[in-house]
Amino acid sequence: TSEPCSDQVDGCLYVSGGTLPYHIWVWHWTASSDVLPTVEFDADGNPVIDNAEMTDVFGWEEGPNTTPVYVRCAEDIPPGWYLVLVVDANGCYALLPVHIPEPNTLEATFEITNQDCDQVDGCLTVTGGTMPYHLWVWAWNSPLTVIPNVIFDDNGNPHIEGAEPTDAIQWGPAISPTDTYVQCAEDIPPGYYLVLVVDANGCYVLLPVLIPDNSGFDVDLTVTDVSCSGQNDGSIKVEVEGGTPPYTIILGDMAVLSDEGIALFENLSPGNYTITVSDANGCSKSLTVNVGESEGLVSNLEFDQYGEFACVDPEGGTAPYSISWYQLGSNLGLVGGACVYDLPFGAYMVTIFDVNGCMSQDIFFIDEPECAAGEAYVDPGEIESGETTVFSLENYYGSDFQWQFKTDIIDWVNIPGAMDPVYNTPPIHSSSDKVIYVRAIVECDGETLVSTVAELKVYGNDDLMQLAGSIEDLHLFDPDFRKSELAVLNDDIVSLNFGVTVYPTICNDWVKLDLGETVKLEKEVSVYSTFGTRVFSKVYNDQTTLIELASSEWNNGMYFINIQVGDQIQTRKIIVQH
């Protein structure tokens, strides 16, 4: 009773006549002869059959109601010969031989029969089902993970969603026919296919088939790119596996005959190359490969037009990088890493090498700055009487400097000793609040320039003597003017006079300050660059009279050291040269 395309066997037993109830027994039987065996009954009425083994594999269940016929059915019965005994209420019996055949399942297999060079042949074998068979083929674009469903239209034509019908596989009978249904095809293009076999009952099987891309051997290429831009040190290593040696390996006008299937092509420039490999059977394969070149080494040079700095930020090539700076006028090397600072005007060159020896080189020019007086600044801009402040000049260019001041009472007056771009004032004493205007006079190439004007607000000390007219204003920057008066007001001041020795004045890694004698008051040491940038500041609260500063951390150039002890400030000039 099985369905036509089922892979299992089902069946039903029909009994009529005799007297109910019926009893059913089943034995495995070897069917060694065409004569049914004899049924014997033992003393308890149980049936016995020699050379047969009782079994319950049928698992009878009540069949459809076909009264007065008695029906019992079984599913998925194992194949073989059986004896079915039916005994009625009166002991009458019938012995029925039953043969369960192997399921006639439709099956299909595909076998590649030839992979010679670039040709693939194969055969389809079909068993089971009911002939005649019908075949369809679809092309499938990607490897199958799930076999797709086949849909039949009203006319019985099959369709597979996402697959394309193809005639790339041309079937024909096998050269050596057998009792099995075999169809073969030659020179099948590589790719994935779905082969559908449908028998006369409409039973079908869908078979995935992979046709490999076969050239008879495999070629592996190892490419080494050109190390530096413009070089020709690239290479291609060819390794052949499979096929039949010897191999002929060709690149352009270069050819290698190799039994091992290995060839190395060197001294190649960047570009595309075609490698052709042939074996002893005449099978050949061609591959195109690109020999590239490392990304060019680029310095990314940036520099200030007037030499405040010059820096590179290398990229490309292969790190780490080696950087060298040169002043072309003197052909001297400069000390620096990615940056150098405070460059005099002139021509310079920076050379960069990467780890492969690739080089980048740039030449640049530092202009002599145009003469400029710059902008004057005061920091802090407000002080109490008796405090100090710092005048600084920025964005200037010149050779000689002179700071000047004026008030609402007096006109511009030179400040004694104030002849550097950064000037630390002495304590400024005033008996009343006042505004002091300051500026710098800059000499450059015989030209006298005047900076912008900055303001300083001084809050007066009522304890100081009020002086008539312009006398007080003229002496604002004279630390000795009110010395006696201040000594009376502050008897805690110890030794306003002190000497400072700075050495060496042209230094490399360190510079020392010798104050000469022990000073009881605290000391503040500050260092400024010629651009007015403070690079060091520290307050010493102990009895130290010998101070050592680490100049190794400062860039090459001129610096001003200010030493303040109590109310007195002294300034010294040094040059740092690494």
C-alpha positions in Angstrom: 0.0 0.0 0.0 3.1 2.3 -0.1 3.1 5.6 -2.0 4.8 5.2 -5.4 7.8 7.4 -4.4 8.1 6.2 -0.8 11.4 4.8 0.5 9.5 2.3 2.8 7.1 -0.6 2.3 3.6 -0.7 3.9 0.9 -3.4 3.5 -2.4 -4.7 4.7 -3.7 -8.3 5.5 -7.3 -9.1 4.5 -9.1 -12.1 6.2 -12.5 -13.4 5.3 -14.4 -16.6 6.2 -14.0 -18.8 9.2 -15.2 -17.8 12.6 -14.1 -14.7 14.5 -12.0 -14.0 16.5 -8.9 -14.5 14.4 -5.3 -14.9 15.8 -2.3 -13.9 13.7 1.3 -15.0 14.0 4.3 -14.0 11.8 7.6 -15.8 11.1 10.8 -14.9 9.2 11.2 -17.5 6.5 14.2 -18.3 4.3 12.0 -19.5 1.4 14.3 -22.3 0.6 11.7 -24.1 -1.5 8.4 -23.4 -3.2 6.6 -25.8 -0.7 5.0 -24.2 2.3 6.2 -25.7 5.6 3.8 -27.6 7.9 2.2 -25.9 10.9 2.3 -28.0 14.1 0.5 -27.0 17.3 1.8 -27.9 20.7 -0.2 -29.1 23.7 -1.2 -25.5 24.5 -2.4 -24.9 21.0 0.5 -22.6 20.0 1.6 -22.9 16.4 5.2 -24.1 15.6 7.0 -24.0 12.2 10.3 -25.6 11.8 13.2 -23.5 10.3 11.3 -20.3 10.8 11.7 -17.6 13.5 8.7 -15.9 15.0 8.8 -12.0 14.7 6.7 -9.0 15.6 8.1 -6.6 13.0 4.7 -6.1 11.4 3.2 -4.3 14.3 -0.3 -4.8 13.1 -2.8 -2.1 13.4 -6.5 -2.1 12.6 -7.1 -1.3 8.9 -9.9 0.5 7.2 -13.5 -0.7 7.9 -14.3 -3.1 5.1 -16.8 -5.4 7.0 -17.3 -8.3 6.6 -13.6 -8.5 5.7 -11.1 -8.4 8.5 -8.2 -6.0 7.8 -4.9 -5.5 9.6 -2.1 -3.2 8.3 1.6 -2.6 9.0 4.0 0.2 8.0 7.7 0.4 7.2 8.0 -3.4 7.0 11.7 -4.6 6.7 12.4 -6.4 3.4 12.4 -10.2 3.4 10.2 -13.4 3.3 7.6 -13.9 5.9 4.9 -16.6 6.8 1.7 -15.1 8.2 -0.6 -17.6 10.0 -4.3 -16.8 10.7 -6.2 -19.1 13.0 -10.0 -18.7 13.6 -12.1 -19.6 16.7 -12.5 -23.2 15.5 -8.8 -23.8 15.0 -9.1 -23.6 11.3 -6.1 -21.8 9.8 -4.5 -20.3 6.7 -0.8 -20.0 6.1 0.2 -17.1 3.8 3.8 -16.5 2.4 4.6 -12.8 2.1 7.5 -11.2 0.2 8.5 -7.6 1.2 10.9 -6.3 -1.6 13.6 -3.8 -1.1 12.2 -0.2 -1.6 12.6 0.8 -5.2 13.9 4.3 -4.2 15.0 6.6 -7.0 18.7 7.4 -6.6 21.3 9.2 -8.7 25.0 9.7 -8.5 27.5 11.7 -10.5 31.2 10.7 -11.0 33.9 12.7 -12.7 35.5 10.3 -15.2 38.3 12.5 -16.6 40.3 15.5 -15.5 42.8 15.8 -18.2 44.4 19.3 -18.4 41.5 21.7 -18.7 38.8 19.2 -19.6 36.4 17.6 -17.1 34.1 14.6 -18.2 31.6 12.8 -16.0 28.7 10.3 -15.9 25.3 10.2 -14.2 24.1 6.9 -12.9 20.4 6.4 -12.0 18.9 3.4 -10.1 15.4 2.7 -8.7 12.2 4.3 -9.5 10.4 3.5 -12.7 11.7 4.1 -16.2 11.7 6.1 -18.4 13.7 8.9 -16.7 13.8 12.6 -17.6 16.8 14.9 -16.9 17.0 18.6 -16.3 20.1 20.7 -15.4 20.4 24.2 -13.7 23.5 26.3 -13.2 24.0 27.4 -9.5 26.1 30.4 -8.7 27.4 29.5 -5.2 28.2 26.4 -3.1 25.1 24.8 -1.8 24.5 24.6 2.0 20.8 23.7 1.6 19.4 21.8 -1.3 16.7 24.0 -2.8 13.1 22.9 -3.4 11.8 21.8 -6.8 8.4 23.3 -7.9 6.4 21.7 -10.7 3.9 23.8 -12.6 0.5 22.6 -13.9 2.2 21.0 -16.9 4.6 19.1 -14.8 7.6 21.3 -15.7 10.1 21.7 -12.9 11.4 25.1 -11.6 14.1 26.0 -9.0 14.2 29.5 -7.6 17.6 31.2 -7.9 18.9 28.7 -10.5 19.4 29.2 -14.2 18.5 26.3 -16.7 21.5 25.4 -18.8 22.5 23.1 -21.6 26.2 23.2 -20.5 26.0 19.5 -19.7 25.2 17.5 -22.9 24.1 14.0 -21.9 24.7 10.9 -24.0 24.7 7.1 -23.4 27.7 5.6 -21.8 30.3 4.2 -24.2 30.1 0.8 -22.6 26.4 0.2 -21.9 25.3 -1.7 -18.7 22.0 -2.8 -17.3 22.2 0.4 -15.2 20.9 3.7 -16.6 24.1 5.8 -17.3 24.3 9.1 -19.1 27.7 10.8 -19.7 28.9 14.3 -20.7 32.3 15.6 -21.9 34.1 18.9 -21.5 31.8 20.2 -18.8 32.5 23.9 -17.9 33.6 24.4 -14.3 30.9 25.5 -11.8 28.1 24.3 -9.6 25.1 22.5 -11.1 21.8 21.0 -10.0 20.8 17.8 -11.9 17.1 16.7 -11.6 16.0 13.1 -12.4 12.3 12.4 -12.6 10.9 8.9 -13.2 7.7 7.7 -14.9 5.8 8.0 -11.6 6.8 11.6 -11.0 9.3 10.5 -8.3 12.4 12.7 -8.4 15.9 13.2 -6.9 17.8 16.5 -7.1 21.6 16.0 -7.2 24.2 18.8 -6.6 27.2 18.5 -8.9 30.5 20.4 -8.6 32.8 20.6 -11.7 36.2 21.9 -10.5 38.3 24.4 -12.4 41.0 22.0 -13.6 44.1 22.7 -15.5 46.0 19.6 -14.5 48.3 21.4 -12.0 48.3 24.3 -9.6 50.6 27.3 -9.7 51.5 29.3 -6.6 53.1 32.8 -7.0 55.0 34.7 -4.3 55.5 38.3 -5.1 58.0 40.7 -3.5 57.3 44.3 -4.2 59.9 46.9 -5.2 61.5 48.2 -2.0 61.8 51.9 -2.9 60.1 54.1 -5.4 62.0 54.1 -8.7 63.9 50.8 -8.0 63.8 47.5 -9.8 64.4 44.9 -7.1 61.0 43.2 -7.2 60.7 39.5 -7.7 58.2 36.7 -8.5 58.7 33.1 -7.3 56.8 30.4 -9.2 56.0 27.0 -7.6 54.1 24.3 -9.6 52.3 21.4 -8.0 50.7 18.5 -9.9 50.9 17.9 -13.6 53.8 16.1 -15.3 57.4 17.5 -15.2 59.4 19.0 -16.7 57.7 22.3 -16.6 58.3 25.3 -18.9 57.8 28.6 -17.0 57.8 31.8 -19.0 57.7 35.5 -18.0 58.1 37.8 -21.0 61.3 36.9 -22.8 62.6 34.9 -19.8 62.0 31.1 -19.8 62.9 28.4 -17.2 62.8 24.6 -17.7 62.4 23.0 -14.3 61.9 19.4 -13.1 61.1 20.7 -9.7 58.5 23.2 -10.9 60.3 26.2 -9.2 61.5 29.4 -10.9 62.5 32.8 -9.5 62.4 36.0 -11.6 64.3 38.9 -10.0 65.2 42.5 -10.7 61.6 43.4 -11.7 60.3 46.9 -11.9 56.7 47.7 -10.7 54.0 46.6 -13.1 51.8 43.7 -14.2 53.4 40.4 -15.3 52.0 37.3 -17.0 53.4 33.9 -16.0 52.7 31.0 -18.4 53.4 27.4 -17.1 53.3 24.3 -19.4 53.9 20.7 -18.3 55.2 17.7 -20.3 51.6 16.8 -21.4 51.1 20.2 -23.0 48.7 21.3 -20.3 49.2 25.0 -19.6 48.0 27.8 -17.4 48.6 31.6 -17.5 48.3 33.9 -14.5 48.8 37.7 -14.3 50.2 39.3 -11.2 51.2 42.8 -10.1 54.6 43.7 -8.7 53.9 46.8 -6.6 56.2 49.3 -5.0 56.3 50.5 -1.4 54.5 53.8 -0.8 57.0 56.5 -1.5 58.9 58.0 1.5 57.5 61.5 2.2 59.1 63.9 4.7 56.1 66.2 5.2 58.5 69.0 5.9 57.1 72.1 7.6 59.3 75.1 8.7 59.0 78.7 9.9 59.9 81.1 7.2 62.3 82.9 9.6 63.8 79.8 11.3 62.0 79.5 14.5 61.5 75.8 13.8 61.8 73.1 11.0 60.1 69.7 11.5 59.4 66.6 9.5 56.8 63.9 10.0 57.9 61.0 7.8 55.4 58.6 6.3 55.5 55.9 3.7 58.4 53.6 3.2 59.2 51.3 6.2 59.8 52.6 9.7 62.0 53.2 11.7 63.4 56.3 10.0 66.8 58.0 10.3 66.7 61.9 10.0 69.7 64.2 9.4 69.8 68.0 9.1 72.5 70.0 7.4 73.2 73.7 7.0 74.3 73.9 3.4 76.3 77.1 3.7 78.7 75.6 6.2 78.0 72.0 5.4 77.6 71.4 9.1 75.3 68.8 10.6 72.7 70.0 13.0 71.7 68.3 16.2 68.1 67.3 16.2 65.5 64.6 15.7 62.2 65.3 13.9 62.7 69.0 14.6 65.4 71.7 14.8 65.0 75.2 16.2 66.3 78.8 16.0 67.9 78.5 12.5 69.8 81.4 11.1 68.9 82.5 7.6 70.4 80.4 4.8 69.9 77.1 3.0 69.3 73.8 4.7 68.8 70.2 3.7 67.0 67.3 5.6 67.7 63.7 4.6 65.5 60.8 5.7 66.3 57.1 5.3 63.9 54.2 6.1 64.9 50.8 7.3 65.2 49.6 3.6 67.6 52.4 2.7 64.9 54.3 0.7 65.6 58.1 0.9 63.7 61.3 0.9 65.6 64.6 0.7 64.4 68.2 0.9 66.2 71.5 0.6 64.6 74.6 2.2 65.6 78.2 2.8 65.3 80.3 5.9 64.7 84.0 5.1 66.4 86.8 6.9 63.5 88.4 8.8 62.4 91.8 7.8 63.2 94.5 10.4 60.4 94.8 12.9 60.1 96.4 16.3 57.4 93.9 17.4 54.9 94.1 20.2 55.6 95.0 23.8 54.0 93.2 26.6 54.0 93.5 30.4 53.4 90.5 32.7 51.9 91.0 35.2 50.3 94.2 34.0 49.3 95.4 37.5 51.6 95.4 40.5 51.8 96.9 44.0 54.5 99.4 44.8 57.8 97.6 45.5 57.0 94.6 43.2 58.6 93.7 40.0 57.3 92.7 36.6 58.7 91.5 33.2 58.8 93.4 29.9 58.9 91.2 26.8 59.1 91.9 23.1 57.5 89.5 20.5 57.5 89.3 16.7 60.6 91.6 16.4 63.8 91.4 14.4 66.8 93.6 15.2 70.2 93.7 16.7 70.0 96.3 19.5 67.3 97.0 22.0 66.4 99.8 24.5 63.4 99.8 26.7 61.8 103.2 27.4 59.0 104.4 29.7 56.9 107.4 30.2 54.1 108.6 32.5 51.5 111.2 32.4 54.1 113.6 33.8 57.3 112.8 31.9 58.0 112.0 28.3 59.8 108.9 27.0 63.0 108.0 29.0 65.5 105.2 28.5 65.4 102.6 31.3 69.0 102.1 32.4 70.3 98.6 31.6 67.1 97.5 29.9 68.7 96.5 26.6 67.4 92.9 26.0 64.1 91.7 24.5 63.1 90.3 27.9 63.7 92.7 30.8 63.0 92.0 34.4 62.4 95.2 36.2 63.8 96.1 39.6 61.2 96.7 42.3 59.2 99.8 41.2 58.3 102.1 44.1 55.6 104.8 43.9 53.9 106.8 46.5 50.6 107.0 44.4 48.7 105.0 41.8 50.0 105.6 38.3 50.1 104.2 34.8 53.5 103.6 33.2 53.8 103.3 29.5 56.6 101.2 28.1 58.0 100.5 24.6 61.1 99.2 23.0 63.5 100.9 20.5 64.9 98.4 18.0 67.9 99.1 15.8 68.0 97.0 12.6 70.2 97.6 9.5 70.8 101.2 10.5 67.0 101.7 10.9 65.4 102.8 14.3 62.1 101.2 14.9 59.6 101.6 17.7 57.5 98.8 19.1 53.9 99.0 20.2 53.2 100.5 23.6 52.2 98.4 26.7 50.8 99.7 30.0 51.8 98.9 33.6 49.5 99.9 36.5 51.3 100.5 39.8 49.3 100.8 43.0 51.0 103.3 45.3 52.4 103.0 48.8 51.0 105.6 51.1 54.0 105.2 53.5 56.4 106.6 50.9 57.3 110.2 50.8 55.3 112.3 48.2 57.9 113.9 45.9 57.2 117.1 44.0 57.0 117.3 40.2 58.6 114.6 38.0 61.3 113.6 40.5 59.6 110.3 41.5 58.6 109.3 38.0 62.1 109.9 36.6 63.5 107.4 39.2 60.8 104.7 39.0 63.4 102.2 37.6 66.3 103.3 39.9 66.4 100.7 42.6 68.7 102.9 44.8 66.6 106.0 44.7 64.5 105.1 47.7 67.0 102.7 49.3 67.5 104.7 52.5 63.8 105.4 52.9 62.9 101.7 52.4 65.6 100.6 54.8 63.9 102.6 57.5 60.5 101.2 56.5 61.8 97.6 56.4 64.6 96.7 58.7 64.3 93.0 57.8 66.0 93.3 54.4 69.5 91.7 54.5 72.1 92.6 52.0 70.5 94.1 49.0 73.8 94.0 47.2 74.9 90.6 45.8 77.2 89.5 43.0 76.3 86.8 40.4 78.8 84.8 38.4 77.5 82.7 35.5 79.7 80.1 33.8 80.2 78.9 31.2 78.4 81.6 29.2 78.6 79.4 26.1 77.3 76.1 27.4 76.1 72.7 26.3 74.6 70.4 29.0 74.7 72.7 32.1 75.3 76.2 33.4 76.2 77.3 36.9 75.2 80.3 39.0 77.5 81.4 41.8 75.9 84.0 44.1 79.2 84.6 45.9 78.0 84.7 49.5 75.2 83.2 51.6 72.0 85.2 51.2 69.3 84.8 53.9 66.4 85.7 51.7 64.8 83.3 49.1 66.1 83.4 45.6 64.0 83.0 42.4 65.8 82.0 39.2 64.0 82.3 35.8 65.3 81.6 32.3 63.8 83.2 29.1 64.5 82.6 25.4 65.0 85.4 23.0 61.3 85.0 22.0 60.2 85.8 25.5 59.3 82.2 26.4 60.1 81.2 30.0 61.8 77.8 29.8 62.7 77.5 33.6 61.6 79.0 36.9 62.3 77.9 40.5 62.4 79.4 43.9 65.2 78.3 46.3 64.3 78.8 50.0 67.6 77.4 51.5 71.1 78.9 51.9 72.2 77.7 48.4 74.7 80.0 46.7 75.8 77.6 43.9 73.0 76.7 41.5 73.4 74.3 38.5 70.8 74.4 35.7 70.4 71.6 33.0 70.7 73.4 29.7 70.8 70.1 27.8 67.0 70.3 27.6 67.0 73.7 25.9 67.3 74.3 22.1 70.3 76.0 20.6 70.2 79.8 21.0 70.5 82.8 23.3 68.8 82.9 26.8 68.5 85.4 29.6 68.8 84.3 33.3 67.1 86.5 35.8 68.1 86.1 39.5 65.9 87.8 42.1 67.1 88.0 45.7 64.8 90.0 47.9 63.8 93.1 46.0 66.9 93.0 43.7 67.0 91.4 40.2 70.1 90.8 38.1 70.1 89.5 34.5 72.8 87.5 32.8 73.1 86.3 29.1 74.2 82.9 28.0 74.4 81.0 24.6 73.4 77.3 24.4 75.2 75.4 21.7 74.8 71.6 21.6 
